[in-house]
Amino acid sequence: MVDSFLKYLQYQKRYSPKTIQSYRTDLSQFEAFLNKEFDGTPPQEANYGLIRSWIVNLVEQKLDALSVNRKIACLRSYYKYLLREELISLDPMSKIKILKTKKKLPHFINEQETITLLDNQKVDQDYEVLRDKVVLELLYGTGIRLAELITLKDQHINLKERTLKVLGKRNKERVIPFPVQLVSIIKDYRKVRDREIEKKDHGCLLVTQTGDALYPMLVNRIVKKHLNRFTMVEKKSPHVLRHTYATHLLNKGAEINAVKDLLGHSSLAATQVYTHNSMEKLKKVFDQAHPKA
C-alpha cells in the first residue's frame, strides 16, 4: 500500500525524489511505532487515536515542531490517497491539527552588501573564478534554487532575450529574465570552460574542473566562502541569495504575484514571508511622511 502511494507521488503528483524519500521514511517510522505499541496494526487501519498517539510520542522525544508537521503532512497525503482509491471510508486525519511554530523570517543581505559582494569579485580568466562569479550572479540575479542551478542547461539560456528556463519543483517549468550584465559574464565563462574543460554529455552550464555537473556541497562551499568575506548574515547558503533576490524586488516595488511567479512558488503564502521586510520599510516611509504619524 505504501509503495503504490509513493509511486502515485512520483508519477502522478511528480514530487521530487527527496520528498518521496522523506515520505518513505516518515511512513516507515509510523509503521514501526504501530508495530511496537499497537500489535502491528497496519497504517491503513490506523484511527485518529493511534495517529495522535504517534504525534504525542514524537513531541515527547523532543522532535521539533517543523519536523512533526512534515510527518503530519505526509500522513494527510497518504490517507487522502487511500480515500481516493476507496481503500478507507473515513479520513483519520480530519481532526489532526499541525503544531504551532515560530515564524522564521528569511535571512537576506542588504543592498549595499550585495553590490559589494558581486562587484568585488576578481576579474581574470581563471576558470574557477569565472565559474564562482556565474554561480553568485545567477543565484542573486534570478532567484533560482540550488537544485535548479546545478541542473541548468546551456540550451535553456537565451542570451539575446536575457531569459533562462528552469525545471522547478514537481517538474514545473518557468522562464526567468536575468540582468544585462550576466550576458557578458556567461559569455566569458563559456569561452574559458569550452577551452579548458573536457566536455561531457550532460549539457549543464556549470561544471567542475573535471567536466561533471556541479553538486550541492560544492555550490554551498562557493557561496559560503564569498559570503564570509562580505556579510554579517548568520546563515550563509545559496538560499540566502534567493531570499535576498525576493526581498530586494519587493523593496523596489515589485508586485507580489510577479515575485511569486519568478520564484516558482505554488501559492502566494510562500511568497508573503518576504513582505515583512518590505512592510518595515513602508512603515518608516509612513512615519516620516504622514502628518499624523
C-alpha distance (Angstrom), angle and dihedral (degrees) to the residues before:
residue distance angle dihedral
M1 . . .
V2 3.78 . .
D3 3.81 91.6 .
S4 3.81 92.4 53.6
F5 3.82 89.5 49.0
L6 3.81 91.8 51.9
K7 3.81 91.0 48.0
Y8 3.80 88.1 51.8
L9 3.81 89.7 53.8
Q10 3.79 91.6 47.5
Y11 3.79 101.7 44.9
Q12 3.79 105.0 25.6
K13 3.80 105.6 26.0
R14 3.83 91.6 32.2
Y15 3.77 95.2 -141.5
S16 3.79 116.7 177.7
P17 3.83 119.4 -96.7
K18 3.81 88.6 -114.0
T19 3.82 92.6 55.7
I20 3.79 92.0 46.1
Q21 3.80 90.9 51.3
S22 3.83 90.1 49.5
Y23 3.83 90.6 51.2
R24 3.81 90.5 47.7
T25 3.81 89.8 53.1
D26 3.82 93.2 46.3
L27 3.80 93.1 50.3
S28 3.81 91.6 46.4
Q29 3.81 89.9 52.6
F30 3.80 91.0 48.0
E31 3.81 91.0 49.8
A32 3.82 91.4 48.6
F33 3.81 89.5 52.0
L34 3.81 91.5 51.3
N35 3.80 91.2 48.0
K36 3.78 91.7 52.1
E37 3.79 101.8 39.0
F38 3.82 105.2 25.7
D39 3.80 107.2 36.3
G40 3.79 96.5 -97.4
T41 3.81 98.7 -54.0
P42 3.83 105.0 179.2
P43 3.84 115.0 -118.5
Q44 3.81 92.5 -116.6
E45 3.82 89.0 60.4
A46 3.81 96.7 47.2
N47 3.80 116.5 120.4
Y48 3.79 132.8 -154.9
G49 3.81 92.9 -84.9
L50 3.81 94.9 53.3
I51 3.78 92.8 46.7
R52 3.79 91.8 48.2
S53 3.82 89.7 50.1
W54 3.81 89.9 55.8
I55 3.81 92.2 49.7
V56 3.82 90.9 49.1
N57 3.81 88.5 49.4
L58 3.81 91.0 52.7
V59 3.81 91.2 50.2
E60 3.81 91.3 48.6
Q61 3.81 88.2 53.5
K62 3.84 86.9 59.2
L63 3.81 93.7 -114.8
D64 3.80 108.2 165.7
A65 3.80 118.6 -104.3
L66 3.81 94.8 -114.4
S67 3.80 91.5 56.5
V68 3.80 91.9 47.1
N69 3.80 90.5 49.5
R70 3.80 90.4 51.8
K71 3.81 89.5 55.0
I72 3.81 89.8 48.4
A73 3.82 89.0 52.0
C74 3.80 89.2 51.0
L75 3.81 92.3 53.1
R76 3.80 91.4 46.4
S77 3.80 90.5 55.5
Y78 3.80 91.4 44.8
Y79 3.80 95.9 52.2
K80 3.80 92.6 42.9
Y81 3.79 86.5 55.9
L82 3.81 91.3 50.1
L83 3.83 89.8 50.1
R84 3.79 90.7 48.5
E85 3.80 90.2 51.9
E86 3.84 89.6 46.1
L87 3.78 90.6 -121.8
I88 3.81 91.2 128.8
S89 3.81 130.2 26.9
L90 3.82 100.5 -152.5
D91 3.80 130.6 43.2
P92 3.84 108.5 -126.5
M93 3.82 89.1 -164.6
S94 3.81 95.3 62.6
K95 3.83 93.4 98.7
I96 3.80 97.7 34.7
K97 3.80 112.4 109.3
I98 3.77 128.2 -162.2
L99 3.79 119.6 -112.2
K100 3.77 120.8 -102.5
T101 3.79 113.8 -104.3
K102 3.75 134.4 -170.6
K103 3.77 110.8 -102.7
K104 3.78 108.2 -116.6
L105 3.78 118.1 -153.3
P106 3.79 115.1 -139.7
H107 3.79 118.0 -104.2
F108 3.79 113.4 -118.5
I109 3.80 140.5 166.5
N110 3.79 121.3 -116.5
E111 3.79 118.2 -113.4
Q112 3.81 97.5 -105.3
E113 3.79 93.0 49.7
T114 3.80 90.4 48.7
I115 3.81 91.7 52.8
T116 3.80 89.4 48.4
L117 3.81 91.1 48.7
L118 3.80 94.2 52.6
D119 3.80 100.2 35.3
N120 3.79 96.3 48.5
Q121 3.79 96.5 60.9
K122 3.81 114.8 121.5
V123 3.79 112.2 -101.4
D124 3.80 111.5 -143.3
Q125 3.79 140.2 110.5
D126 3.81 96.8 -95.3
Y127 3.81 106.9 130.4
E128 3.80 98.1 -136.4
V129 3.80 92.6 46.3
L130 3.81 91.3 52.6
R131 3.80 92.7 44.7
D132 3.81 93.3 49.5
K133 3.79 89.8 50.3
V134 3.81 90.7 52.6
V135 3.82 89.5 49.6
L136 3.82 92.9 53.6
E137 3.80 94.8 41.3
L138 3.80 93.2 49.4
L139 3.79 94.9 46.9
Y140 3.80 92.6 50.7
G141 3.81 97.8 31.1
T142 3.81 95.9 52.6
G143 3.81 107.0 16.6
I144 3.80 92.3 -131.2
R145 3.79 121.2 162.7
L146 3.79 123.8 -108.0
A147 3.82 91.7 -107.5
E148 3.81 90.4 50.2
L149 3.80 91.7 49.5
I150 3.81 97.0 53.1
T151 3.83 92.7 46.0
L152 3.83 95.2 44.8
K153 3.82 108.5 128.5
D154 3.78 127.0 -143.1
Q155 3.80 90.0 -128.8
H156 3.80 91.4 57.3
I157 3.81 94.2 61.3
N158 3.81 116.3 89.9
L159 3.80 107.4 -167.1
K160 3.80 93.1 -178.8
E161 3.81 93.9 54.7
R162 3.84 92.4 32.4
T163 3.80 92.7 -129.9
L164 3.77 136.4 121.8
K165 3.78 131.5 -161.5
V166 3.80 120.8 -138.6
L167 3.77 135.3 -177.2
G168 3.79 106.5 -130.0
K169 3.78 135.2 -176.7
R170 3.80 115.7 -33.1
N171 3.81 88.6 14.2
K172 3.80 93.3 -72.5
E173 3.79 113.2 158.5
R174 3.78 122.3 -144.7
V175 3.79 135.0 174.2
I176 3.81 117.6 -134.7
P177 3.82 128.8 -169.7
F178 3.79 118.5 -134.1
P179 3.85 134.9 -157.5
V180 3.80 119.2 -84.4
Q181 3.83 93.8 -118.4
L182 3.79 89.5 64.2
V183 3.81 90.6 68.3
S184 3.82 94.7 69.4
I185 3.83 92.0 37.6
I186 3.81 91.9 55.4
K187 3.82 91.7 44.2
D188 3.82 92.2 52.4
Y189 3.79 91.3 46.4
R190 3.82 93.9 49.4
K191 3.78 91.7 49.2
V192 3.79 93.0 55.9
R193 3.82 93.4 38.7
D194 3.79 93.5 52.5
R195 3.80 91.1 47.2
E196 3.81 99.3 45.7
I197 3.81 109.4 24.0
E198 3.79 126.5 73.1
K199 3.79 108.4 -113.7
K200 3.82 118.6 -122.3
D201 3.78 129.2 -173.0
H202 3.84 100.4 -111.9
G203 3.81 91.4 93.2
C204 3.81 95.2 -143.2
L205 3.80 119.8 152.9
L206 3.80 96.3 -140.2
V207 3.78 119.8 54.4
T208 3.78 142.1 167.7
Q209 3.80 124.6 -112.4
T210 3.81 88.2 -89.1
G211 3.80 93.5 52.0
D212 3.80 98.3 -105.4
A213 3.80 121.4 133.1
L214 3.79 114.4 -91.7
Y215 3.79 116.2 -94.7
P216 3.85 128.3 -144.3
M217 3.82 97.7 -106.3
L218 3.81 92.2 53.8
V219 3.82 93.2 49.3
N220 3.81 89.5 49.0
R221 3.81 90.1 52.3
I222 3.81 91.8 48.8
V223 3.80 93.4 50.9
K224 3.79 94.9 42.9
K225 3.81 92.1 50.4
H226 3.80 92.3 55.8
L227 3.80 97.6 38.6
N228 3.80 89.4 52.1
R229 3.80 89.0 61.0
F230 3.78 99.0 49.1
T231 3.79 114.7 22.2
M232 3.79 142.6 56.8
V233 3.82 92.4 -150.6
E234 3.80 111.7 136.6
K235 3.80 95.7 -138.8
K236 3.80 118.1 51.6
S237 3.78 110.0 -169.6
P238 3.82 139.2 119.5
H239 3.81 88.9 -98.9
V240 3.82 89.9 62.8
L241 3.81 88.3 65.0
R242 3.81 89.6 50.4
H243 3.82 89.4 51.2
T244 3.80 89.2 47.6
Y245 3.81 91.7 51.2
A246 3.81 92.1 52.7
T247 3.81 94.8 43.5
H248 3.80 93.8 49.8
L249 3.81 92.5 48.1
L250 3.80 91.5 52.9
N251 3.81 92.0 43.8
K252 3.81 88.5 55.6
G253 3.80 92.0 52.4
A254 3.80 103.4 -94.5
E255 3.80 114.2 161.6
I256 3.79 110.8 -105.9
N257 3.82 94.6 -130.0
A258 3.79 89.9 54.6
V259 3.82 90.5 51.5
K260 3.82 88.9 48.7
D261 3.80 90.2 56.0
L262 3.80 93.3 45.0
L263 3.82 91.0 52.1
G264 3.80 93.3 45.3
H265 3.80 94.1 -124.1
S266 3.80 115.5 165.8
S267 3.81 93.2 -147.1
L268 3.78 136.8 28.2
A269 3.81 90.9 -123.4
A270 3.81 90.6 72.4
T271 3.81 90.8 54.6
Q272 3.79 96.3 44.6
V273 3.81 91.6 73.6
Y274 3.82 87.0 76.6
T275 3.81 93.6 56.3
H276 3.82 91.4 75.1
N277 3.78 91.8 75.3
S278 3.80 91.9 44.1
M279 3.79 90.1 49.3
E280 3.81 91.4 54.4
K281 3.81 88.4 54.6
L282 3.82 91.4 48.7
K283 3.80 90.8 50.5
K284 3.81 90.4 55.4
V285 3.81 90.3 50.7
F286 3.82 89.7 48.8
D287 3.80 93.2 48.9
Q288 3.78 91.0 50.7
A289 3.81 97.5 44.1
H290 3.80 110.8 30.5
P291 3.84 115.8 90.4
K292 3.81 92.1 -142.1
A293 3.82 96.3 43.7
